[in-house]
C-alpha cells in the first residue's frame, strides 16, 4: 500500500478531535510515555504514543478523522507552574514630596549638627583653659565630641518606644526642634562643663534619627523603597560634608569678615555662634514642615496638606507572557501494512 503521511495535529485543548460516541477525551490524550503496544519506531517520524484503548480501535475510524482539507489542531500546553510571577512591573510609584523632604532634613541635620563644630572645637576647648598643654587639650576635645554619640546610642531605643506610643510625627518634630535649639546653644558655650551638658543634649535629640529611618516604610512601597533609602543615605552623607564646610566658613565672623560682622558685638562675644545658627536653621525648617505630616509620619490626610497630584501612583503596566506553542507532531502512518 502507498504510504501516506498524516497532517500535523492542531487543537485548542490538547486532545484529538474524535467522532461522537467513539472515544472519550481522556482516552485520546497524547502522551510522551512509551507504550508496550507501540510498534517499531520510525527514525523519520516523531514517536507519538496513545493509551492502550486507542490501539484497539479500528484503523478506519482513526483515519476518518483526517479526511478534511483543514487538519485538526493541537491545543496549547497548559502553562508550567513557576515560583516567580509571570508578569513584570513597568511602573514606579513616585515618592511623596513632603515626607521625604522632612526625613531627608532629619538625616542631614543629625550629621550636620554633630559635625559643624569639627573645624573649631579644638580652639573652643583651648579657650576654656582646660588643659595645661596641647595633649590635654586634644584629650578633652575628644571627650567632648564623644558625648554626642554616647547619648545618641543610649536613647535610640527609647525614642523608638515613644514613637510607637505617641506617633512618629511627634517624635520627628521634637527631635528636629531639639537639635536646632541645642546646636545653637552649643555655639554660646562659655565653659567646658557647659559645652559637655549641651553636647549630651544634642545626642539625646539626635537619637531619634532611627525613627526617621524606620519611617521610610510609611512613605514608600516595594517599587520605590530602594530609591527612598538611597535618598536618606545621600542626605546623611551630605550633612557630614556640609557641616564641616559651614563650620569652617562661618567660624569667627567678626574676625574673618570684619566688613560685615566686625561691629556686631554678639559675634565678637560668641565667635562660634554663627555656624551653629546656620546649621540649626536647617533642622528648624524641618521641624516646621513636620507639622504637616500625618500622625504616622506619612502624607497627611486632613485638610492641611500639600497637593499630591504629582505624587499619584503611576499605573503599572502588566506584561503577560505569551504561552508557547508546542511543536506539531505527526501520527504514525496507519495505512502502512
C-alpha positions as CSV (number, residue, x, y, z in Angstrom):
1,X,0.0,0.0,0.0
2,X,1.1,3.6,-0.6
3,X,2.4,5.3,2.4
4,X,0.6,8.4,3.4
5,X,1.8,10.9,6.0
6,X,-1.0,12.4,8.1
7,X,-1.1,16.2,8.6
8,X,0.1,17.7,11.9
9,X,-2.3,17.9,14.8
10,X,-3.7,21.2,16.0
11,X,-6.3,21.6,18.6
12,X,-7.3,24.2,21.2
13,X,-7.5,21.9,24.3
14,X,-4.8,19.3,23.9
15,X,-7.0,16.5,22.6
16,X,-7.5,14.8,19.3
17,X,-10.9,15.6,17.7
18,X,-12.9,12.4,17.7
19,X,-16.3,11.5,16.3
20,X,-19.1,11.4,18.9
21,X,-19.8,8.2,20.8
22,X,-16.4,6.7,19.6
23,X,-13.8,7.6,22.2
24,X,-13.8,9.8,25.2
25,X,-11.4,12.7,25.6
26,X,-9.4,11.0,28.2
27,X,-8.5,8.1,26.0
28,X,-7.3,10.4,23.2
29,X,-4.7,12.4,25.1
30,X,-1.3,12.5,23.6
31,X,1.5,11.3,25.9
32,X,5.2,11.2,25.7
33,X,5.4,8.0,27.7
34,X,6.4,4.9,25.7
35,X,3.7,2.2,25.5
36,X,4.1,-1.5,25.3
37,X,1.6,-1.5,22.3
38,X,3.8,0.8,20.2
39,X,5.4,-0.5,17.0
40,X,9.0,-0.2,16.0
41,X,10.0,3.5,16.0
42,X,10.5,5.1,12.6
43,X,13.5,7.4,12.8
44,X,11.8,9.9,10.4
45,X,8.6,10.2,12.5
46,X,8.5,11.6,16.0
47,X,7.4,9.0,18.5
48,X,3.8,9.6,19.5
49,X,2.1,7.1,21.8
50,X,-1.6,6.6,22.7
51,X,-3.3,4.9,25.5
52,X,-4.0,1.1,25.2
53,X,-7.7,1.8,24.4
54,X,-6.7,3.7,21.3
55,X,-4.7,0.9,19.8
56,X,-7.7,-1.4,20.0
57,X,-9.8,0.8,17.7
58,X,-10.2,0.0,14.0
59,X,-8.0,1.9,11.7
60,X,-10.9,3.1,9.6
61,X,-12.3,5.0,12.5
62,X,-8.9,6.7,13.2
63,X,-8.2,7.6,9.5
64,X,-11.7,9.0,9.1
65,X,-10.8,11.8,11.4
66,X,-8.3,13.2,8.9
67,X,-10.3,13.2,5.7
68,X,-10.9,17.0,5.6
69,X,-8.9,19.7,3.9
70,X,-8.1,21.5,7.2
71,X,-6.0,19.4,9.5
72,X,-7.1,19.2,13.2
73,X,-5.2,21.4,15.6
74,X,-3.2,20.5,18.7
75,X,-4.1,22.8,21.6
76,X,-1.6,24.8,23.6
77,X,0.0,23.1,26.5
78,X,-1.0,24.1,30.0
79,X,1.5,26.7,31.5
80,X,4.2,25.2,33.6
81,X,3.9,26.2,37.3
82,X,6.7,28.5,38.4
83,X,7.7,30.0,41.7
84,X,8.1,33.6,40.3
85,X,5.2,35.6,39.0
86,X,4.6,35.5,35.2
87,X,4.3,39.3,34.9
88,X,6.8,42.2,35.0
89,X,6.1,45.6,36.6
90,X,6.9,48.5,34.4
91,X,6.0,51.4,36.7
92,X,7.4,53.0,39.9
93,X,5.3,54.9,42.4
94,X,6.6,58.5,42.9
95,X,7.8,59.2,46.4
96,X,5.7,61.7,48.4
97,X,7.5,65.0,48.4
98,X,6.8,66.4,51.9
99,X,7.5,63.3,54.0
100,X,10.7,62.6,52.1
101,X,11.8,66.2,52.5
102,X,11.3,66.1,56.2
103,X,13.1,62.7,56.6
104,X,16.0,63.9,54.5
105,X,16.3,67.0,56.6
106,X,16.3,64.9,59.7
107,X,19.1,62.7,58.4
108,X,21.0,65.7,57.1
109,X,20.5,67.7,60.3
110,X,21.7,64.9,62.6
111,X,25.1,64.7,61.0
112,X,25.2,68.5,60.3
113,X,24.7,69.4,63.9
114,X,27.3,66.8,65.0
115,X,29.9,67.8,62.5
116,X,29.6,71.6,62.3
117,X,31.9,72.0,65.2
118,X,34.7,69.8,63.8
119,X,36.8,72.7,62.3
120,X,36.9,74.8,65.5
121,X,36.0,72.6,68.5
122,X,39.7,72.3,69.4
123,X,40.0,76.1,69.6
124,X,36.9,76.3,71.7
125,X,38.2,73.8,74.2
126,X,41.5,75.7,74.2
127,X,39.7,78.9,75.1
128,X,38.2,77.2,78.1
129,X,41.8,76.8,79.6
130,X,41.0,73.1,80.3
131,X,44.4,71.6,79.7
132,X,47.9,72.7,80.5
133,X,49.4,71.6,77.2
134,X,48.2,70.6,73.7
135,X,48.0,66.9,74.7
136,X,45.5,67.7,77.4
137,X,43.5,70.0,75.1
138,X,43.3,67.2,72.5
139,X,42.2,64.7,75.1
140,X,39.4,66.9,76.4
141,X,38.3,67.7,72.9
142,X,37.9,64.1,72.1
143,X,35.8,63.6,75.3
144,X,33.6,66.5,74.3
145,X,33.0,65.2,70.8
146,X,32.2,61.7,72.1
147,X,29.4,63.0,74.4
148,X,27.1,63.3,71.4
149,X,27.3,59.7,70.3
150,X,27.1,58.3,73.8
151,X,23.7,59.7,74.5
152,X,22.6,59.1,70.9
153,X,23.3,55.4,71.4
154,X,21.7,55.3,74.9
155,X,18.4,56.9,73.8
156,X,17.8,55.5,70.4
157,X,15.6,52.6,71.6
158,X,13.7,54.9,74.0
159,X,12.8,57.2,71.0
160,X,11.5,54.1,69.1
161,X,9.3,53.1,72.0
162,X,8.0,56.7,72.3
163,X,7.2,56.8,68.6
164,X,5.1,53.7,68.8
165,X,3.1,55.2,71.7
166,X,2.8,58.8,70.6
167,X,3.2,58.7,66.9
168,X,6.2,59.3,64.6
169,X,5.2,62.8,63.7
170,X,5.5,64.0,67.3
171,X,8.9,62.4,67.8
172,X,10.2,63.8,64.5
173,X,9.1,67.3,65.4
174,X,10.6,67.1,68.9
175,X,13.9,65.7,67.6
176,X,14.3,68.3,64.9
177,X,13.3,71.2,67.2
178,X,15.6,69.9,69.9
179,X,18.6,69.6,67.5
180,X,18.0,73.2,66.4
181,X,17.9,74.6,69.9
182,X,20.8,72.6,71.3
183,X,23.1,73.2,68.3
184,X,22.5,77.0,68.7
185,X,23.2,76.8,72.4
186,X,26.5,74.9,71.8
187,X,27.8,78.0,70.0
188,X,27.2,80.1,73.1
189,X,29.2,77.8,75.5
190,X,31.5,79.8,77.8
191,X,32.9,76.8,79.9
192,X,33.9,73.2,79.3
193,X,31.2,71.8,81.6
194,X,28.5,73.9,79.8
195,X,29.7,72.6,76.5
196,X,29.6,69.0,77.7
197,X,26.0,69.3,79.0
198,X,24.8,70.8,75.7
199,X,26.7,68.2,73.7
200,X,24.9,65.5,75.7
201,X,21.5,67.1,74.9
202,X,22.4,67.2,71.3
203,X,23.0,63.4,71.3
204,X,19.7,62.9,73.1
205,X,17.7,64.6,70.3
206,X,19.9,63.0,67.7
207,X,19.0,59.6,68.9
208,X,15.6,59.9,67.2
209,X,17.2,59.6,63.8
210,X,16.4,55.9,63.9
211,X,12.7,56.8,63.9
212,X,13.2,58.7,60.7
213,X,14.9,55.8,59.0
214,X,12.1,53.4,60.0
215,X,9.5,55.9,58.7
216,X,10.5,55.0,55.2
217,X,8.2,52.1,55.4
218,X,5.2,54.5,55.7
219,X,6.1,56.6,52.7
220,X,7.4,54.1,50.3
221,X,6.3,50.8,48.7
222,X,8.1,47.9,47.0
223,X,8.6,49.9,43.8
224,X,10.4,52.9,45.3
225,X,11.8,51.9,48.7
226,X,15.2,51.4,47.2
227,X,15.2,55.0,46.0
228,X,13.9,56.2,49.3
229,X,16.8,54.6,51.2
230,X,19.3,55.9,48.7
231,X,18.0,59.5,49.3
232,X,18.3,59.0,53.0
233,X,21.8,57.8,52.8
234,X,22.7,60.7,50.4
235,X,21.2,63.2,52.9
236,X,23.2,61.8,55.8
237,X,26.5,61.9,53.9
238,X,25.7,65.5,52.7
239,X,25.2,66.5,56.3
240,X,28.7,65.4,57.2
241,X,30.2,67.3,54.3
242,X,28.1,70.4,54.7
243,X,28.7,70.5,58.5
244,X,32.5,70.8,58.1
245,X,32.1,73.4,55.3
246,X,29.7,75.5,57.3
247,X,31.7,75.3,60.4
248,X,34.9,76.4,58.7
249,X,33.4,79.2,56.6
250,X,31.3,80.9,59.3
251,X,33.6,80.5,62.3
252,X,34.7,83.7,64.0
253,X,32.8,86.0,61.6
254,X,33.9,89.2,63.3
255,X,37.5,88.3,62.7
256,X,37.2,86.7,59.2
257,X,34.6,89.1,57.8
258,X,35.2,92.5,59.6
259,X,33.3,94.4,56.9
260,X,30.1,92.5,57.6
261,X,30.3,91.4,61.2
262,X,33.2,93.4,62.7
263,X,30.9,95.7,64.7
264,X,28.4,93.0,65.7
265,X,29.0,92.5,69.4
266,X,27.1,89.2,69.5
267,X,29.6,87.6,67.2
268,X,32.5,89.1,68.9
269,X,31.5,87.6,72.2
270,X,30.4,84.3,70.7
271,X,32.7,83.6,67.7
272,X,31.2,80.1,67.2
273,X,27.5,81.1,67.3
274,X,27.1,81.9,63.6
275,X,28.0,78.4,62.2
276,X,25.8,76.8,64.8
277,X,22.9,79.1,63.9
278,X,23.3,78.3,60.2
279,X,23.2,74.6,60.9
280,X,20.2,75.0,63.3
281,X,18.2,76.8,60.6
282,X,18.1,73.6,58.5
283,X,16.6,71.4,61.3
284,X,14.3,74.3,62.4
285,X,12.8,74.3,58.9
286,X,12.4,70.5,59.1
287,X,10.6,70.8,62.4
288,X,8.1,73.2,60.9
289,X,7.5,71.1,57.9
290,X,6.9,68.0,60.1
291,X,3.8,69.6,61.4
292,X,2.1,68.9,58.0
293,X,2.8,65.2,58.2
294,X,0.3,62.6,59.3
295,X,0.4,61.1,62.8
296,X,2.4,58.1,61.5
297,X,4.9,60.4,59.7
298,X,3.4,59.8,56.2
299,X,1.3,62.0,54.0
300,X,-1.3,63.9,55.9
301,X,-5.0,63.0,55.0
302,X,-6.6,66.0,56.7
303,X,-7.5,69.5,55.4
304,X,-3.9,70.9,55.6
305,X,-1.8,69.1,53.1
306,X,0.3,69.7,50.1
307,X,-1.1,69.0,46.7
308,X,-0.3,65.4,45.7
309,X,-1.4,65.4,42.1
310,X,2.2,64.8,41.1
311,X,2.5,62.1,43.7
312,X,-0.3,59.9,42.5
313,X,0.8,56.3,41.9
314,X,1.7,55.6,38.3
315,X,-0.3,52.9,36.6
316,X,1.5,49.7,36.5
317,X,1.8,48.1,33.1
318,X,1.4,44.3,33.5
319,X,3.1,42.5,30.7
320,X,1.8,38.9,30.5
321,X,4.0,36.3,29.0
322,X,2.5,34.7,25.9
323,X,2.1,30.9,26.1
324,X,4.5,29.0,24.0
325,X,3.1,26.9,21.1
326,X,4.2,23.3,21.2
327,X,5.7,21.9,18.0
328,X,3.4,19.9,15.7
329,X,3.5,16.2,16.0
330,X,2.9,13.5,13.4
331,X,0.9,10.4,13.9
332,X,2.1,7.1,12.6
333,X,1.1,6.1,9.2
334,X,-2.0,3.9,9.8
335,X,-2.2,2.9,6.2
336,X,1.1,1.0,6.3
337,X,0.5,-2.7,6.1
